[in-house]
Amino acid sequence: MKRTRSISILFAGIFFLITSSLSAAGTYSEGWTVAKLIQFESRGIVFDSYEGTIEVTTVDTSENCDDLKDACYTMVKKKVDFSVRPENADVVNFLSKNLNQEILLQYRIHRIEPIALSTDYEVIGAQIQDKSTPKDLQDKFAVPKSGSKRNFSVTGRILSLEYKGTVVGTWEGFYLDESRGKVHPFSITDEEMANFATKTLKYGVRYYLGMSVAFTTGWRDSHYDLFEINFKAPAGALEPTPKPQPQQ
């Protein structure tokens, strides 16, 4: 009996290692980011490859600041090298025409660098953010709050959103607090909210973001969880109670 149990545990361990190795061979994260394109060129003699460098917004989480007063974090610019597959002609042509411009990129980050690429950061889509008010999105989208520490509304916009396909997949990103000039990491734990936030990223306009803050992060990267996007009014507002109709 003990021998059978030991063999079962051994096979379970082998299965875990195999599946882990297989999952590591593919894409482990993908998402969208607002970035400035600062370099893009073709390389190679026999086989063309397209490589470039973008500048993205991030933060230094070791910064000494008071999160309870919404004083975190100072914006930090980071350069990232990327690749585009030669067969992705639309993206290649778009990037060639938009050097030194702020654009919206869709990307994949590979665990193992593909043979056809020079970096593990692959750009698969690119576009200019629409600066007009969205007509194809509802004014408000909200999900239940997940945090019990505090909930608040901030005016700004999402700068990046990335899905990390770990055992429990989460969406991680950065938002810009325009009133304070700060950037803060946040998470999304609701898939429908993540889908709506991705659509919102295509618009470079100001809107209200509802953040729910938890005491612990759990499986997320951030204590902040996005619970509402509102194009018209501050997030988290209570719906007015209907007044009783007078008796006839």
C-alpha positions, -999 to +999 in steps of 0.1 A: +000+000+000+028+024+010+047+015-022+017+022-044+012+056-027+049+064-032+047+056-069+016+078-072+034+107-056+064+101-078+043+102-110+024+132-098+058+150-093+070+140-128+037+152-143+041+185-126+076+190-138+066+181-174+036+204-175+056+232-159+083+228-185+058+228-213+041+259-200+074+276-197+081+271-234+054+294-245+041+329-239+038+337-202+024+372-203+008+395-229-008+429-228-010+465-239+011+495-231+013+532-239+049+538-251+071+562-270+088+547-300+124+559-299+141+535-323+130+511-351+151+495-378+155+464-399+186+442-395+201+412-412+214+403-447+199+370-456+169+371-432+153+405-423+145+411-387+128+442-372+140+455-339+133+486-319+133+504-285+104+519-267+101+540-236+075+529-211+062+543-178+069+524-146+077+531-110+103+523-083+083+506-056+112+511-031+105+549-032+100+564+002+065+578+000+031+577+018+007+555+000-021+564+024-019+600+013-018+589-024+017+603-027+032+572-045+049+569-070+071+592-090+070+584-127+100+565-140+108+561-177+122+527-188+136+516-221+126+483-235+140+465-266+115+447-287+111+426-319+086+423-347+082+393-369+089+401-406+055+386-417+037+412-395+038+438-422+010+460-409+029+465-376+062+470-393+048+497-416+030+515-388+061+516-366+082+529-395+059+558-399+055+567-362+090+571-348+092+594-317+055+592-313+035+580-283+015+550-294-003+520-280+014+486-284+001+451-280+028+427-270+038+392-258+067+383-235+081+348-241+097+326-215+121+314-241+133+338-268+119+326-301+145+317-328+129+342-352+132+371-328+162+389-312+144+397-279+117+380-258+095+411-261+074+407-292+052+435-305+021+420-323-001+451-327+002+489-327-021+519-331-026+555-322-048+561-291-081+578-299-083+611-281-121+614-285-147+603-260-155+566-266-188+560-284-186+522-284-182+519-246-207+524-219-202+554-196-197+532-165-185+497-159-182+483-123-177+451-105-179+442-067-151+458-046-126+433-033-107+453-007-116+461+028-089+486+037-102+515+017-119+524-016-114+556-036-118+573-070-089+588-090-089+609-121-065+597-148-060+568-173-046+534-176-010+533-190-005+495-193-023+462-186-007+428-188-021+393-183+002+370-164-006+334-171+006+318-139-013+291-120-039+318-110-039+343-139-041+380-129-040+413-148-013+438-137-008+473-148+000+510-141-024+539-140-017+576-141-032+598-114-033+631-134-043+653-105-013+644-085+011+635-113+018+601-098+018+566-113+007+535-093+006+498-100-028+480-098-043+446-104-076+433-119-091+401-105-123+402-126-121+390-162-150+412-174-133+443-159-101+433-175-118+431-209-134+465-205-101+480-193-084+467-224-109+484-246-105+516-226-068+516-232-075+523-269-086+558-258-062+584-246-087+604-226-092+612-189-117+591-169-124+580-133-109+549-119-123+532-088-096+515-067-102+490-039-073+485-015-068+452+003-046+446+034-028+417+016-021+411-021-028+374-021-019+360-056-019+396-070+011+418-075-006+449-061-029+458-031-049+480-055-077+463-074-097+481-101-134+479-095-148+507-117-142+528-148-164+558-153-163+583-181-188+607-165-186+608-127-163+598-098-162+561-092-179+545-063-209+569-061-240+556-045-271+552-067-299+575-054-327+558-036-360+562-056-384+585-039-417+569-030-446+578-053-474+598-036-506+579-030-534+587-054 
